[in-house]
Amino acid sequence: MEAPLDDQESLGVGLKPGDAHYRACVGPSEDYDLIAAMAFNLLTTLGLRQHHSLLDVGCGSLRIGRLLIPYLNRGKYFGVEPNEWLVEQGIKRELGRALLEIKRPTFFFSDSPETIAQAKVPFDFALAQSIFSHCGLDLIKNWLSAMSHAIAENGALVATFLPGEEDSPQRGWVYPEYVKYRPATLRRVAAEASLRFELLDWGHPQQKWAIFAGPKFDSGWFKNRPLTWNSGLEKILGKNKVGNAAPATPAISADLWHGEGHIYDEGGLRSIHNHEFLDDPAFRKAYERGVRAAGDDYRWHWRVHVGLWAAACAARLEGDFVECGVNRGFLSSAIMDYLDWDSLGKQFYLLDTFRGLDERFVSPEDKASGAGEKNTQNLATGFYVQGVEEVRANFSQWKNVSLIEGPIPETLPMVRANKIAYLHLDMNCSPPEVAAVRFFWERLSPGAPVLLDDYAFYGYVSQKIAMDRFAQEKGINILSLPTGQGLLLKPPRAC
């Protein structure tokens, strides 16, 4: 007698990803239903409708296809999969032959991106769930090249990947092992294929969602608001079928998304406390400006929130702004956008080598903490900028900014400000940071914030020790923040 189709054994519960079972072969069996629901909801939120054509790359055992095939109109679902047995098992155990006859999906049993040209239709959407997390960069480039010709101008490939601090050197198909890539790398290869890469704020158990969009794909409606079915529905209801305006759906209260109980889990900080600042349009706009400066989203939301708060407080004080350790200008760009910089009448001094650490100013304690190795890695992966011109171009939209190139403390005298309202130190080694805070201390206006980017950050204990010595000497205390930052305020009376 055949086993029931819903018992633990038949569902592959307990098997490892990649095992020869129709569910386990495509990933953790326990997540089979979750991944399907997640992807289906994302696609429909982004705008997928029943009349659209969709390509499911690596459709496997129809984990997501079993939801998409019934939803889409007849002949609108296309799947590509090299393992024909997986599709057959998906039809037998998840979809059923009757529905196959009604909906008439098309399957390409191949691992070649060129195969999809056989469809001879422009796809409104394509899906690659947990595909690029197992592809060498050579395969990703091939798929993106094929997609640039296969999707409509207003279409998009929705895909997952695993973000990492450096790119995997692997080639070809890698499974069940994973590969990681920097978002900046995927943005670059997308641009080479004339596609627009954008990260999506949509949950996934292990990976990160992104879109590789055609030139006319509309993503503006969720740029400065949470990407949710509610906002997608609001967009749909904004006009009726003949294009006439309909009453707008009232905006959803932000505390539904990032209020108490919603989990924040980024940058080493996990919290269930209120973080609705993420829904503030001004914050989101400023953060996006920082991402554009860096060419990457490092998921530094709460760290940037702290920086924007400190800068907004400093904007009311007498004096200019100084940042020592700029790199590409993530935080400083966000601040200048947030404060409408040129309207303040202040100068922003930005100091950096713009080429990584100067080894002359790295202490033995910093070296013991791995500062040299981190510097080498950050230069090799492109995390550290190598040259000031790229940074100069980023800040060209503002007038009141001075870029000062060279190592600290040698360049400190080039800051001409008599009063300083805001000081940010982010140099990843202690001697330049202590030298900078000593140099500027007397010029800091009373109440001026001094933000220390790495004070409590894991792996940077030498900087905390050095800055604590300075604080003890001045008779002040540094506030240690769970973001990894440190914060102190210049007391009303000189110390």
C-alpha positions in Angstrom: 0.0 0.0 0.0 1.4 3.4 -1.0 2.2 5.8 1.9 0.0 8.8 2.4 1.3 11.9 0.6 1.4 14.0 3.8 3.2 11.8 6.2 6.7 12.8 7.6 8.6 10.4 5.4 6.9 11.3 2.2 7.5 15.0 2.8 11.2 14.5 3.3 11.2 15.8 6.9 14.6 15.4 8.5 16.5 15.0 5.2 19.5 17.2 4.3 19.3 19.7 1.5 20.4 18.1 -1.7 19.2 14.6 -0.7 17.5 12.5 -3.4 14.0 13.5 -2.5 11.7 15.8 -4.5 11.4 18.3 -1.6 14.9 17.9 0.0 16.6 18.2 -3.3 15.6 21.8 -3.6 16.4 22.9 -0.1 15.4 22.3 3.5 12.2 20.2 3.4 10.9 22.0 6.5 10.9 25.3 4.6 9.3 24.0 1.4 5.9 25.7 2.2 7.4 28.8 3.7 9.6 29.6 0.7 6.7 29.1 -1.6 4.4 31.5 0.3 7.2 34.0 0.7 8.0 34.1 -3.1 4.3 34.1 -4.2 3.5 37.0 -1.8 6.5 39.0 -3.0 5.7 38.6 -6.7 2.1 39.6 -6.3 3.1 42.5 -4.1 5.5 43.7 -6.8 2.7 43.6 -9.3 2.3 40.0 -10.7 -1.2 39.4 -12.0 -2.9 36.4 -13.6 -2.5 37.7 -17.2 1.2 38.1 -16.9 3.9 35.7 -18.2 6.3 34.4 -15.7 9.6 32.4 -16.0 10.5 30.2 -13.0 14.3 29.6 -13.2 15.2 26.4 -11.5 11.6 25.5 -10.9 12.6 22.1 -9.4 9.7 20.1 -7.9 7.3 23.1 -8.3 7.8 24.3 -4.8 6.6 27.8 -6.0 5.1 26.6 -9.3 2.3 24.7 -7.4 1.1 28.2 -6.4 1.9 30.1 -9.5 0.5 27.6 -12.1 -3.1 27.7 -10.7 -2.9 31.5 -10.3 -1.7 32.4 -13.8 -3.8 32.2 -16.9 -3.5 29.3 -19.2 -0.1 29.1 -20.9 1.5 31.9 -18.8 3.8 29.8 -16.6 7.2 28.8 -17.9 9.7 26.7 -15.9 13.3 25.9 -16.7 14.9 22.9 -14.8 17.7 20.5 -15.8 16.3 17.7 -13.6 13.2 16.3 -15.3 12.5 13.9 -12.5 12.0 16.8 -10.1 9.3 18.4 -12.2 7.6 15.0 -12.7 7.5 14.4 -8.9 6.2 18.0 -8.4 3.4 17.3 -10.9 2.6 13.9 -9.3 2.8 14.9 -5.6 2.0 18.6 -5.5 0.1 19.8 -8.6 -1.8 17.0 -10.2 -2.3 16.0 -13.9 -5.8 17.6 -14.1 -4.5 21.1 -13.3 -1.6 20.5 -15.7 -4.2 20.0 -18.5 -6.2 23.0 -17.5 -3.3 25.5 -17.2 -0.8 24.1 -19.8 2.5 25.3 -18.3 5.6 25.1 -20.4 8.8 23.4 -19.2 12.3 23.6 -20.6 14.5 20.7 -19.3 17.9 22.4 -19.6 20.5 24.2 -17.6 21.3 26.6 -20.4 20.1 30.3 -20.2 19.8 30.3 -24.0 16.9 27.8 -23.7 14.5 30.5 -22.5 14.6 32.1 -25.9 12.4 29.3 -27.1 9.5 30.8 -25.2 9.3 33.6 -27.8 7.3 35.8 -25.4 8.5 38.7 -23.2 8.3 37.7 -19.6 6.6 40.2 -17.2 8.4 38.6 -14.3 11.1 36.0 -13.8 11.9 34.2 -10.5 15.3 32.8 -9.4 14.8 31.7 -5.8 18.0 30.2 -4.4 19.7 30.0 -7.8 22.3 32.8 -7.6 23.3 31.5 -4.2 24.7 28.4 -6.0 26.0 30.0 -9.2 29.5 31.1 -10.0 29.7 34.7 -11.3 30.2 33.3 -14.8 26.8 31.6 -14.7 25.1 34.7 -13.2 26.4 36.8 -16.0 25.1 34.4 -18.6 21.7 34.3 -16.9 21.5 38.1 -16.7 22.5 38.4 -20.3 19.7 36.1 -21.3 17.3 37.8 -19.1 18.0 41.2 -20.5 16.6 39.9 -23.8 13.8 37.8 -22.3 12.0 40.1 -19.9 9.8 43.0 -21.0 11.1 46.6 -20.6 8.8 47.0 -17.7 9.6 43.5 -16.3 11.9 42.3 -13.7 13.8 39.2 -12.5 13.2 38.7 -8.8 16.0 36.7 -7.3 17.8 35.8 -4.0 21.5 35.8 -3.2 23.7 35.5 -0.2 25.5 38.8 0.6 29.1 38.6 1.7 32.1 40.9 2.2 33.9 39.4 -0.7 32.9 37.6 -3.9 33.1 33.8 -4.3 35.8 32.7 -6.8 33.7 29.6 -7.7 32.6 28.9 -11.2 29.7 27.0 -12.6 27.0 25.4 -10.5 27.7 24.9 -6.8 25.2 22.7 -4.9 24.4 22.1 -2.1 27.2 24.4 -1.0 26.5 28.2 -1.1 28.4 31.1 -2.6 28.3 34.7 -1.6 28.6 38.0 -3.4 28.9 41.7 -2.6 25.8 43.6 -3.6 28.1 46.0 -5.4 29.3 43.2 -7.6 25.8 42.1 -8.6 24.9 45.8 -9.3 27.9 46.0 -11.6 27.1 42.8 -13.6 23.4 43.8 -13.8 24.4 47.1 -15.3 26.6 45.2 -17.8 23.4 43.4 -18.9 21.5 46.7 -19.0 19.4 45.8 -15.9 18.9 47.8 -12.7 19.8 46.1 -9.5 17.9 47.0 -6.4 17.8 45.3 -2.9 14.4 44.5 -1.5 13.3 44.7 2.1 11.5 41.3 2.1 12.2 38.6 4.7 14.0 35.4 3.9 15.3 32.7 6.2 18.9 32.8 4.9 19.2 35.0 1.8 18.5 38.4 0.5 15.9 39.4 -2.1 16.7 41.7 -5.0 15.3 42.7 -8.4 17.2 42.9 -11.7 14.8 45.2 -13.5 14.2 46.3 -17.0 14.5 50.1 -17.8 10.8 50.8 -17.3 10.0 48.7 -14.3 8.4 50.9 -11.7 9.9 50.6 -8.2 9.4 54.2 -7.2 6.2 53.5 -5.3 8.0 51.5 -2.6 11.3 53.4 -2.5 10.4 55.4 0.6 7.9 53.1 2.3 7.7 49.5 3.5 7.3 46.9 0.7 4.1 45.2 1.8 1.0 43.8 0.2 -0.9 46.8 1.6 1.3 49.3 -0.3 1.0 47.1 -3.4 -2.7 47.1 -3.1 -2.8 50.9 -2.6 -0.9 51.2 -5.9 -3.4 48.9 -7.7 -6.4 50.7 -6.3 -4.9 54.1 -7.2 -6.5 53.8 -10.7 -9.3 51.7 -12.1 -9.2 49.7 -15.3 -9.8 52.6 -17.6 -7.1 54.7 -16.0 -9.3 57.1 -14.0 -8.1 58.0 -10.5 -9.8 56.2 -7.6 -9.8 57.3 -4.0 -6.4 56.6 -2.5 -6.2 54.1 0.3 -5.2 55.8 3.6 -1.5 55.3 4.5 -0.9 52.5 6.9 0.4 53.5 10.3 4.2 53.0 10.5 4.0 51.3 13.9 2.4 48.3 12.2 5.7 47.6 10.5 8.5 48.7 12.9 6.7 49.3 16.2 7.0 47.2 19.3 7.4 43.5 18.7 8.7 43.7 15.1 12.2 42.2 15.2 15.1 44.3 14.1 18.1 42.1 13.3 21.0 43.8 11.5 24.6 44.7 12.1 24.9 42.6 15.3 21.9 44.2 16.9 18.7 42.2 17.5 15.8 44.1 19.1 12.0 43.8 19.5 11.8 47.5 20.6 10.3 50.2 18.6 12.3 51.2 15.5 9.7 53.1 13.5 12.4 55.5 12.4 12.8 53.1 9.5 9.4 54.2 8.2 10.3 57.9 8.3 10.4 59.2 4.7 13.2 61.7 5.6 15.3 58.9 7.1 14.7 56.5 4.2 15.6 59.2 1.7 18.8 60.0 3.6 19.7 56.4 4.0 19.2 55.7 0.3 21.6 58.7 -0.4 24.2 57.0 1.8 23.7 53.7 -0.1 24.2 55.5 -3.4 27.5 57.0 -2.1 28.8 53.6 -0.9 27.5 51.7 -3.9 26.2 49.1 -1.5 23.7 48.6 1.3 25.5 47.4 4.4 22.3 47.3 6.5 23.5 50.0 8.8 20.1 51.4 9.5 20.3 51.9 13.3 23.9 53.2 13.1 22.9 55.7 10.5 19.9 56.6 12.7 22.3 57.4 15.6 24.4 59.5 13.2 21.5 61.5 11.9 20.2 62.2 15.4 23.6 63.4 16.5 23.9 65.6 13.4 20.5 67.1 13.8 21.4 68.1 17.4 24.6 69.6 16.2 22.9 71.6 13.5 21.5 73.8 16.3 25.0 74.6 17.7 27.6 77.0 16.6 30.3 75.6 14.4 31.1 73.4 11.4 31.1 69.6 11.0 34.1 67.3 10.8 34.4 63.6 9.8 37.7 61.8 10.1 37.5 58.5 8.2 35.1 59.1 5.3 35.7 56.2 2.8 33.0 56.7 0.1 30.9 58.9 2.4 27.9 56.7 3.5 27.1 58.5 6.7 28.2 62.0 5.7 26.2 61.8 2.5 23.1 60.7 4.5 23.6 63.6 7.0 24.0 66.2 4.2 20.8 65.0 2.5 18.9 64.8 5.8 19.9 68.3 6.9 19.5 70.0 3.5 23.2 70.8 3.9 23.9 74.0 2.0 20.9 75.7 3.7 22.7 75.6 7.1 25.6 77.8 6.2 28.1 75.4 7.8 31.1 73.7 6.3 31.6 69.9 6.3 35.3 68.9 6.5 35.9 65.3 5.3 39.3 63.9 6.1 40.7 60.5 4.9 43.6 58.9 3.2 41.1 57.6 0.6 43.4 54.7 0.3 43.0 52.7 3.5 45.1 52.8 6.7 48.5 54.5 6.8 50.6 51.8 8.5 52.7 54.5 10.2 49.8 55.3 12.5 48.6 51.8 13.4 49.5 50.9 17.0 50.8 47.5 18.1 47.5 47.0 19.9 45.6 47.7 16.6 47.9 45.3 14.8 47.2 42.6 17.4 43.5 43.1 16.8 43.9 42.4 13.1 43.8 46.0 11.8 46.4 45.2 9.1 44.6 42.1 7.8 41.3 43.9 7.7 42.9 46.8 5.8 44.3 44.4 3.2 41.0 42.6 2.8 39.0 45.8 2.6 41.2 47.2 -0.1 41.2 43.9 -2.0 37.4 43.6 -2.0 36.8 47.2 -2.9 35.1 48.1 0.5 37.8 50.8 0.9 37.9 53.4 -1.8 41.2 53.8 -3.6 41.4 57.4 -4.7 39.6 60.6 -3.9 38.1 61.4 -7.3 35.2 59.0 -6.9 34.4 60.6 -3.5 34.7 64.1 -4.9 32.1 63.3 -7.5 29.8 61.9 -4.9 29.9 65.2 -2.9 29.7 67.5 -5.9 26.0 68.3 -5.4 26.9 70.3 -2.3 28.8 73.6 -2.1 29.8 73.7 1.6 32.1 70.7 1.7 35.9 70.4 1.9 37.6 67.1 1.1 41.0 66.8 2.7 43.2 63.9 1.4 46.0 62.4 3.4 46.8 60.7 6.7 45.7 61.9 10.1 47.2 63.5 12.2 49.3 65.2 9.4 46.2 66.8 7.7 44.4 68.0 10.9 45.8 71.6 10.6 44.1 71.9 7.2 40.7 72.2 9.0 40.2 75.9 9.3 37.1 75.9 11.5 37.2 77.9 14.7 34.2 76.2 16.1 33.1 72.6 15.6 29.5 71.4 16.3 29.9 67.8 15.2 32.8 65.4 15.1 32.7 61.8 13.7 35.7 59.5 14.1 35.8 56.3 11.9 39.4 55.4 11.1 39.5 51.8 12.3 42.7 52.4 14.3 43.4 54.2 17.6 46.3 56.7 17.2 44.6 58.9 14.5 41.3 58.9 16.4 42.9 60.0 19.7 45.0 62.6 17.8 41.9 64.0 16.2 39.8 64.2 19.3 42.7 65.9 21.1 43.3 68.3 18.3 39.6 69.4 18.0 38.7 69.2 21.7 39.1 72.9 22.5 37.2 73.9 19.3 34.1 71.8 20.1 31.1 73.9 21.0 29.5 73.1 24.4 27.1 70.1 23.9 28.8 69.1 20.6 28.4 65.4 19.9 31.5 63.3 19.2 30.4 60.0 17.5 32.9 57.1 17.7 32.0 54.6 15.0 34.0 51.6 16.3 34.1 52.3 20.0 32.1 49.2 21.1 32.3 47.3 17.8 33.4 43.6 17.9 37.1 43.2 17.1 38.0 46.9 17.8 38.8 46.7 21.5 42.1 48.6 21.1 40.2 51.7 20.0 37.8 51.5 23.0 40.8 51.2 25.4 42.5 54.2 23.8 39.4 56.4 23.8 38.5 55.4 27.4 42.0 56.7 28.5 41.2 60.0 26.8 37.8 60.2 28.4 39.2 59.4 31.9 41.8 62.2 31.4 39.0 64.7 30.6 36.8 63.4 33.5 33.9 62.4 31.1 32.1 59.2 30.2 31.5 57.6 26.8 28.1 56.1 26.2 28.5 52.6 24.7 25.8 51.9 22.2 24.5 48.5 21.1 25.1 49.5 17.5 28.9 49.3 18.2 29.3 53.0 18.3 30.3 55.3 21.2 28.9 58.8 22.0 30.2 61.6 24.1 29.1 65.2 24.4 31.4 68.1 25.0 30.5 69.4 28.6 29.3 72.9 29.1 32.5 73.8 30.9 35.9 72.9 29.4 37.5 69.7 30.7 
